[in-house]
Amino acid sequence: MFRFAVAQMRTHANRLVAALVAIAIATAFTVAAIVGLDAGTRTIRASMVSEYAQADYVASYMDPNDKWPISWTVTRPDGTTMASDVAIADAVTSLDQVRVATPMVSLNATVMSSDRAVSASVVPPVADPALDAYPLTDGVEPTDPLEVALGSSVASRLHANIGDQVTLAWYAVPPEARGQGYEVPSWITDDTRTGRFSATFTVTGLFDDAVPSIASAVPGVRGAAGIFAGSWEEISIQDSGDIAIVLDEGADPGVARDAIVHAIDQVAADSPEAAQLEGVAEVATPQQRAAVRMSMFFGSQAVILAILFVFAAIALAVAGLVIANTFQVLIAQRARTLALLRLVGASSKQIHRSVVIEGLLTGVIGSIAGIVLGTGLVQIALFAAARIYPSVPVPGAVSLSWPAVVLPLVTGVGVSALASLAPARRATTTSPIAALRPLTAPTVHQSAGKARLVFALIGVIGGALILATALVVAMVYAPDLDTTGDAGAWAYGGMLMLGVVAAIALVIGTILAGPFWIPKVVRGFSALLGRTGPGARVAAANTVRNPRRTSATAGALVIGVTLVAAVSAGSASMEKSLEAALTRDWAADFQINTGWHVSDRAIRSDISPSEYGQALSEALMPLPAGAAMALGDTDGVGETVEYAGSLIAVTADSPGSETPPSQFDVLTYGVDPQGFAKVAPNKQDAEWLASGGLLVLTSVWDSMPLDYPNGATVQLSGPSGSRQVAVRRTSMPGSQGAALVDRKVLDAIVPATSVDQVAAPLAPGADAVAVTDRATSALSAFLDEFGNPVSLTGTAVQRAQIAKVISVILLVVMALLAVAVLIAVIGVANTLSLSVVERTREHGLLRALGLTRGQMRWMLALEGMSVSGIGAGIGLVLGTGLGLAGAYLLASVTGDARLALYPGQIAVLFVGAILAGLVASALPGRRASRTAPAAALAME
């Protein structure tokens, strides 16, 4: 029977093309997932390795539990202190076979030219040419503490060239708070109270900073050695935990490694944490260290691969439906051939085996083609990436591991073989007597079995009940769940799992029930089109002649469209839910402020409370001139509202208390009441402020050891006087201060307050994403300005960021699911093509009766559009419902669950499916229209 199966495939190769294409596309997706992920992993690992340049080893102390770096303070014999990284580097460098060892550290700073400023990562001078990961492209290396080299992108943004001067500014712990061992170099200007440091440097060279450095900052400035004196923690230097080591030429790597480990252990042995540090030193090659960092920052590849396999499984499932439908039609067309085989002595097992063999061969050929196709696509992508990003270490060629070949081959062949089982079983029911009957069109009126109906009802009714249960639980209990605890997390996870089970049951049940209801829906759909002519009426009848075939063809499309619709509806609802949550966290659509530019740790601890409060108040920088105007002039932004902040004393007396009044220093903002009403989250707050009262945030109110009601009187005191005002608790979001008062009241207490925060609403009907982009562009000159680094926040800004993230996720998921939809459309074209072959004589009769070629093509087009339209319609209804339910379950614990749709996407998806059906019918319709009446009627 093997030769018979091969002969059948050769004879009817054109009828298997669609099945081969379906399995090839699904297999190619699987191969591309494996090979593409491997290529991406190799690119990231190579990028990490490049950071170590030509280092022979990388040493670090790693926590054995979470694999994160460990550092500690080492005391020198003279009593001064240094970071453990410095001590280890010194100890390793002193070894005979080691040329140099240096910690890999960086400093976050603002780099300024005469009129521009950017944020950049600063690294020390290169300790050895072998450790130069970013060689100069122009100029010379900095050798003096006041010389630096700039990255090309930083130099471009600053309009700086070799010989120009730039200023670096950064924050560090003030010298008085550092203890022994560090003195600020004389060439560094420092603020002894807030720890704000700056110095001016000469640019001596430029280097290429276009190479992406994964999991760590790409340096924008190199040099400024004096900045890196002392303890890293004391001067806000970021420590990667790695020490790059270069060995002497001719050194024995094994012996040198043992010596390095011993030297590190000696440093650790002198630490108070020696017991915890024993045996956790790690000395590895750059490649080994990169592999550890990969797992630290990106987790296991298996997670990403599992996600990709989910989409591959979907594509394979749809391909299986297409293959099963193809073989069902082929078996119907071969009824007389199979009967003749039974007549000459072939057993039912042999017939069954021949069909399964044909399915296996189809799977083998399609899978091999898919492996070649998937590998080729990834290779083309690598070539393109290498040319678009020449500085990125993209692999030159794909690496085919055995899983990349065996797994797709096994799954592709397995799916194809499984899809052929049901048609093979049907082939065995062909009676030998059928060979003696006149040749007629295959019997196509097939009814679905009772077992199918039972399983369909179980899936639909059971899935609906499970989903309803999950939704009821979400409505009643989810808002009160504490998902931070184990019990709440398990309950939330169980609720989501119920939703997943319900969705799977509903989809499977709907597809199983297809033969019972799809023909009825198709009849109604086709009846509307039947008025366009006789061809439409014939198309309507042909569409429902075989319920199982129509159901299988539409079912493949139902799966793909359901998933796409679910993702679309879920994304729209999650976006609205997040927007609802944002309104609790931000008062205005747009808000610009400077914030504090010094942490509490960076203010001397030995100063008085009043000096501390004054330092904190002064650290709140005023907005630079023009920032508020730039925001207000942006198209789509409403009228701006200014906030002026100052630290004032609030004196409150607890009612009925015998204790003296309590006084608190509170950062209070003064704002015009009329302007505040435009951005206030509620009318009550706006009315209270307009009446001259004080609004105190709930978080601050609760921190005061007082117990008095809204409306109680407090005294506000400042350098210019005091005022008695009524106080009210508010949960108003969005203000970086603790209290709000009328600007006139604040000006009467504190003279010359400066504006350091501006809010504005989004203009009615304006698009948050577009307006945010325009506002960001308008404020670009201020966002990196040192001393006044402006931040742009607010509800509209957060909505824009969420919308962009969701759009990217939506685009990726839609692209992955498009594979399944494409395979389903191929299935529609395949069914129509096989139907044309099956109904050749019928088409000849229609032509003989006067049906024109155009009417014949329209007839096939209506069949394709009917099946596609019904499949897409059912998929949209089912997917939209599941997407809305899933989004509600996900957001239910926040109490801000909102349901929404992207109507445009739904419309495009439905119209696209109809057009896809029209395109799928083009070739079958062309072939049917060319049927010669005489030749068709002469067939035996």
C-alpha positions, 0 to 999 in steps of 0.5 A: 500500500505504500506504493499505492499511496505514493502513486496517489500523491503523484497523480493528485499532487495539485490537490495536496498543495494547500495541505502541504503549504499549511503544514509547511507554514506551521512548521516554519513558525516552530523552526523560526521560534527555536532558531530565532530565539537562539540567534537572539540569545547569541546576539545578547550574549556576544554583546555582554561578552564584548563589554569585557573586551579581551579580558581573560577572566571575570571575578565576582562575589555572587550570592549562592541563592539569588546569584546577585553580586555581593560587596562590602567595605574593607578597612585599610591598615591606616584606618581608611576604608575602600570598597571590596571591589577595589581591595580584590582588584588590588590583591589580584593585580599583585599576583605574578601571572596577572597583568591587571585587574579592575572593577567595572563601575560607572557613574550616572551624571549630567553632561553639559555644554554651553547650551545643552545637557544630557544624562550619560553613564561615566566610566573610569579611564581604560586600565589596560588596552586589552580592556578597551571595549569602546576604542577611540574613533578620533582624538587621544585617550584622556590622561589627566583627571580633567580630561574625558572622551565622549561617546559619539551620540553624546557629543552629537547631542551636546554639539561638542568636539575635541578641544571643547569643554563640558561640565559633569554634575552628579550627586554624592553623599556629602563629605561630612557624612562619609567617614574616613578615607575620602577627600574631595579633590580641589578641582571638584565643586561641591555643595557640602549640604546637599552633596551636589558635585560638578567639575569641568573637563576638556574633551580629548577624544571620541568613541563609538557608543552605538554598540548596545550593552545589554543589562548595563548602561552604555558609557557616554563619557570615559575618563575623569579618574578623580571622580572615582576615588574613594568608596563607590557607594559614597559617591553614587557609583554603580558597581556591576559586581564584576572585576575584569582580569587580564593575564600576563602573556604565557600565563597558565590559565588554570594556575592563574585562576586558582591563584585568583580565587585564593587571593579573593578568599584572602580578602574576604577572610578579613571581612566581618561577613567572612562566614557568609562569604566563604566559598562564594567567589566566582572566577569565570571566563567572559562567556561563562559570566555572560551566561550567568548574567543572561539568566539573572536579567532575562530568565530562562529561554524556556519561558520565551520558547514556551510562549512561542510554542503556544502560538506554534501549537495554534498554527499546527492545530489550524493546519491539522483542521485544513489537512483533515478537511483536505483528506475528507474531500479526497476520500470522497472523490476516490470512492470508486477507486477505493471500492475497486481496491476492495473488489480486487481483494484489498482489506480495510486495514490496507485501505486505512494504512494507505491513507495514513501513509499518505498523511505521513508523507504529506507531513514529512514533505511539508515539515521538511519544506517548513524547516527550510523555509523557517531557517531561511527566513531567520537567516534573511533576518540576520543578514538584514539586522547585520546591515541595519545595525553594523555595530551589533554582534549579530551572528552571521549564520543560523545555528541548527541544533537538533531540537530545531530540526527534530521537534518541528519534524516530529510535530509536523508529521504527527499533526498530519498523521493524526489529521488523516486518521478520521478520513482513513477510517471513513475510507474503510467504510467504502463498499466494494459494490460501489465500484460497479455503480455508475460514476456520480458526484460523491455523496456529500449530504452527511449528518453529524453524529450524536456523540459529536452533539453530546461533546459539543453540548458539554463543551459549550454549556460546561464552558459557559457555566465555568466562565459564569462561575469565574465572573461571579467570583470576580464580582463578589470576592476579587476586589477584596483579595489581597494578592500579595499574600499566598492565599490571595495569590492562589485564589486569584490564580485559581480564578484566572485558571477557571477562565482559561478552562472555560475559554478552551471548552467554549472554543472546542464546543463551538467548533464541534457543534459547527455541523449543527448550526453553521449550515443554518447560519450559512443558509441565512447568510447566503439567502441575502446574497441569493438575490444577486442571481442564479449563481448566488442561489447555487452557491448557497446550496453548495455551501450547505451540501456537506455540513462537516466540510463547511464546519471544518473549513469555517472552524479553522478560521474560527480558531484564528479569528477568535484568538485575534478578537480576544486579544483585541477586546482584552487589550482595549479593556485592559487599557481602559482599566489602567486608565481608570486606575490612573485617575486615582494616582494623578490629578491632572492630564499633564504635570511638569515639575522638578522634584527633589534633587537630593535624597534624605541620605545626602543631607547632613545628619548633624544639622538642626531640624530647621536647617534640615527642612530649609535644605529640603525646601531649597532642594525643590528646584524651580521650573526653568523659564519657558518650561510652563510656556512650552507646555501651555503652547503645545497643541492639544494642551489646555490652560496651565495651572501653576503651583508654588511650593514651600516648607511651612509650619502647620500648628494643630491642636487636638480637640479636648487634648491637654497636650500642647499644640503639635507643629509639623513642617509640611511641604505646601503648594500654593495654587490659584483656586480658579485654575485648580478647579480645572484639574481638581479630581473632585469639586469638593476639593476645589470649593474648599481651596476657593474658600481659603481652606487647607487641603492635606493629603491623607498620607500626611494626615495619617502620619500626624499623631492627631485626631481632629475632624474636617473643618478644624482650624490650624495655624500656618506659619512662615517667615512673613507671618501666619494665618488661621485656616480650616483644614480638610483631609483629601485623597487628591492624587498627583501632587508631589507636595503634602498640602495645598492652599490658595496661592495668596495665602501662601504668599502672605506667609512665605515671600517670593515663592517660586513655581516648581510645578505646572499642571494642565488638562488635555483639550477635549477630543485630543488624542493623548498619545499625539499630544504627549509626543508633542509636549515631550518634544516641546519640553525636550530642551528642559528635560535633561537640564541640570539643576532644573531637570523637568519631568513630564507626568500626568494621566494623559502621559501615563495613558499614552505610555500604556497605549504605546506598550499595548499597541506593541504587544498587540502588534506582536501577538497579532503578527503571531496569530496571523500565521493561524489565520493565513493557514485557515484562509489557505484551507478555504481556498483548498476546499473550494479547489477540491470542490471544483474538481468534485463538481466538474460535471455539475459545473459543465451542466450549469454552463450548458444551461446558460451560466456565464463564466462571470456568474460561475466565478461569482458563484465560487466567490460567494461560497468562499465569502460565505464560509469566511464571513461565517467563520469570522463572524462566529470568531469575532463574537466568541473571541470578543466575549472571551476577551472581555471576560478575561480582561474583567477577571484580570482587572477585577482585583484592582476594583477598576475593571472596565470593558471596551472594544476597538471597533475599528479593529473588529470591522477591519478583521471582519471585512478582511476575512470576507476579502480573504474569502474572495481572494481564496476563491479566485483560482478555483473560480477561474478553473470552474469558469473554464469548464467546457460543457461538452467535456464535463458532460462526457465524463464517465 
